[in-house]
């Protein structure tokens, strides 16, 4: 059935709206997925895998070479997680990239990360884990042509109940 929707979409160049409860199926076949929880629109971005190379590069960039992040042998033996974990700030630094995967805003000349509120690290992200951004609009304000948007976010870890990170990010959109 899903292949028929894809064919109809391509043949007739029309958008198709589906109410589907199987997220993996939706992500496999759909160009855009909009999730709804408890009547609130929530956008789920694609999952990204955290690699040891990312962790090592982040350690080099921030000069934070704690063994829990970069020493795979020691982490396998001594860490309570059984492997290395991503830096909390590495997880946070993925927010702008993941946000761009969820929402495309056109006709902007610049996007500024304005601030964070109520940000909390909930659970460490183990190397090899897949993380996904879940967001909803918290506030929006027009500042004389600049759009100030507050976005509630969670960076979820696949297979885990507790998020890696959550809070409210504020972005400033400058339009052309």
N, C-alpha and C positions, 0 to 999 in steps of 0.2 A: 504494500500500500504506500509506504513512504517513497519508494522509487517512482511510483506513479505521480505523487505530488511534485517530486523533483522534475520529472519529465514535463508535466503540465506547466510548471513555473518557467522552464527554459523555452518550451514551444510557444507559449502564449505571452511570455514576458510579463507575467502578473505576479503580484505578491500573494502569498497564501498564509492565512492565519490559522494556527492549529492550537487546540487545547489538548495538551499531551502531558501525561504524568510521569513518563519515563524519560528522565533528564538525559541519560546517555544516548538514547535514540534521537532525541531532539538535537543534541550537540553533534551527532554524526551526520545528520541530514540537513540541518538548518543553517542559514547564513547568520541569523540573528535569533537569539533566545532571550526572552524576557520572562523572568520568574516572578511569581506572586506568592507572598506568604501572608496569611492572616489579612487578606484584603489590601496589602501594601505592595506596590510594585518594587521588585528587587531585581537587580541585574547581576547575573552570574557570568563572570568572564571565563575564558579557557584556563585549564590547569597548566601550571608550569612545574617542571621538575627541578629541584635544587640539586646542583652537582657539586662535587668536591672542587672542581676547577673554579666555580663561582666563589665558593667559600675561600679558597686560597687567594684568588685575585682580590677579594674584598679585604682579606687579612693584610695583603701587601699594601693596598691603598690606604688602609686605616692604621697600619703598624700594630694591629692587634693579632698577635700570633699565639694566643693561648692554645695549649695542647688540645683542649676540648673541641677546637675548631679545625686544627690543621694536622694533628698527629694521629693518623688513622689507626696505626698499630696500638698506640697507647690508649686511644679512645675505645677501641674494641675490647681491651682488657680491663681498663679502670673506670670508664665512664658508666654511670647508671643507665645510659641510653644504648650502650653497646656499639656505638659508632660516633663519628663526629656530628656536630650540630652546627647549623648556620648561626652566625652572629645575629642577635636580635635586630641590630640596625641594618644588616643585610636584608632581612625580611621587610623591614620598614622601607628600605630604599627601593624595593620592587613596586611600591604603591603607584608612582607616576606611570611606570611602564604598564602595569596591570590595568590601571584606570583607562589608559589609552586603548586597551584591548576591549574594554566594556563600552565606552562611549566615544563617539566621534563628534567633535564640535567644529563646525565649519566657520570660515570667515574670521578666524582669530589671528591676531598678529603676535600674541604672546600669551603664555599661560604661566602664572606664578604660583608656587606653593607658598601660601600665606601663613599657615600655622596648623597646629594640632591641638586638639582638646580631648580630655578623657582617654588618652591613649594608654593602653595596658598590654603588656606581653602576657599571653596566657599559657602557652605551651611551646617548648623548644621544637624547632624544625630539624628533624634528622636528615642527614644527607640521603639523597634518593627519594625523599618525600615529594609528593605533588601538592602544590598549594594553589588556591583559587581565591579570587577576590569576589566578595559579595558586598554590594553597596546599595544604599537608598538615599534619596535626597532628604537632607535634614532642614536646610534653609536656602533661600535664594534672595538676593538683594541687588538692586540697581544702584550703583554708585556713580552717577553721572556718566553713563556709558560703559562703565566697567561692571562686569557681572561678578558678584561675590557669591560663591556657592559653597555651602557646608554639606559635606557628604559623610554619612555614617558608613563606616567600613568595617569589614572583618576579613582577615586573611585566614581562610580555613585550610586545614590539612586534611587531605583525603583520608577517610577511615578513622578520623579522630572527632570526638564530640566537642572538645574545647578548641577554640580558635588559637592560632599562633599569636594573633595581634588583633586588636580592635580599637576603635576610637572615632573621632570626628576630624576629618581633614578639611581645611578651607583652601579653596583655589580662587584666584583672581583671573578672569578671562578678559583680555583686552581685544576688542573687535576692530577689524579694519574699517 
